[in-house]
Amino acid sequence: MDRKEMLRVETYLRMTFRNEAINLRPRQNIKDSVEVYLGSDFIGVVSKDEEDGEISYQFNMAILDIDLDSVK
């Protein structure tokens, strides 16, 4: 994913989740995905998928059981 593409996806995520603290960072030695952070906390990965001439992006976020301890 190039810088322009990364910024477009970042803007989309910020608008969708109404949160300016979301930022995307390149992954070392991996070109088809970027890391997603909320402030300084890593929260997931966005992967680029090109198939049959169409491009889509997949956001994958894991939620750990221990993260749910604060939720009642």
C-alpha positions as CSV (number, residue, x, y, z in Angstrom):
1,M,0.0,0.0,0.0
2,D,1.5,3.3,-1.0
3,R,1.4,6.5,1.2
4,K,-1.5,8.1,-0.8
5,E,-3.6,4.9,-0.5
6,M,-2.7,4.6,3.2
7,L,-3.9,8.2,3.9
8,R,-7.2,7.6,2.1
9,V,-7.9,4.5,4.2
10,E,-6.9,6.3,7.4
11,T,-9.2,9.2,6.5
12,Y,-12.0,6.7,5.9
13,L,-11.5,5.0,9.2
14,R,-11.3,8.3,11.1
15,M,-14.6,9.4,9.5
16,T,-16.3,6.0,10.0
17,F,-15.3,5.7,13.7
18,R,-15.4,9.4,14.4
19,N,-12.0,9.3,15.9
20,E,-9.0,11.4,14.8
21,A,-6.6,9.4,17.0
22,I,-6.7,6.5,14.4
23,N,-3.5,6.4,12.4
24,L,-2.0,3.9,10.0
25,R,1.7,2.9,9.9
26,P,3.6,0.9,7.3
27,R,4.6,-2.6,8.2
28,Q,8.3,-3.5,7.9
29,N,8.9,-5.6,4.8
30,I,5.2,-6.1,4.1
31,K,3.7,-4.1,1.3
32,D,0.1,-5.2,1.1
33,S,-1.0,-4.2,4.6
34,V,-0.6,-1.5,7.3
35,E,-0.8,-1.5,11.1
36,V,-3.7,0.5,12.7
37,Y,-3.1,2.4,15.9
38,L,-5.5,4.2,18.2
39,G,-3.1,6.8,19.6
40,S,0.0,4.8,20.6
41,D,-2.0,1.5,21.0
42,F,-1.8,-1.1,18.2
43,I,-5.4,-2.3,17.4
44,G,-5.3,-4.1,14.1
45,V,-4.2,-4.5,10.5
46,V,-5.7,-3.3,7.2
47,S,-4.9,-5.6,4.3
48,K,-5.3,-4.7,0.6
49,D,-6.9,-7.3,-1.6
50,E,-6.7,-7.0,-5.4
51,E,-8.8,-9.6,-7.3
52,D,-10.3,-9.5,-10.8
53,G,-9.3,-5.9,-11.2
54,E,-11.1,-4.8,-8.1
55,I,-9.5,-3.5,-4.9
56,S,-10.8,-3.9,-1.4
57,Y,-9.5,-3.4,2.1
58,Q,-10.0,-5.6,5.1
59,F,-9.7,-4.3,8.6
60,N,-8.9,-7.1,11.2
61,M,-9.0,-6.3,14.9
62,A,-8.5,-8.9,17.6
63,I,-10.2,-8.4,21.0
64,L,-8.4,-10.2,23.8
65,D,-10.4,-11.7,26.6
66,I,-8.5,-9.7,29.2
67,D,-9.5,-6.5,27.3
68,L,-13.2,-7.4,28.1
69,D,-12.6,-7.4,31.9
70,S,-13.5,-3.7,32.1
71,V,-16.8,-4.3,30.3
72,K,-19.7,-5.3,32.4
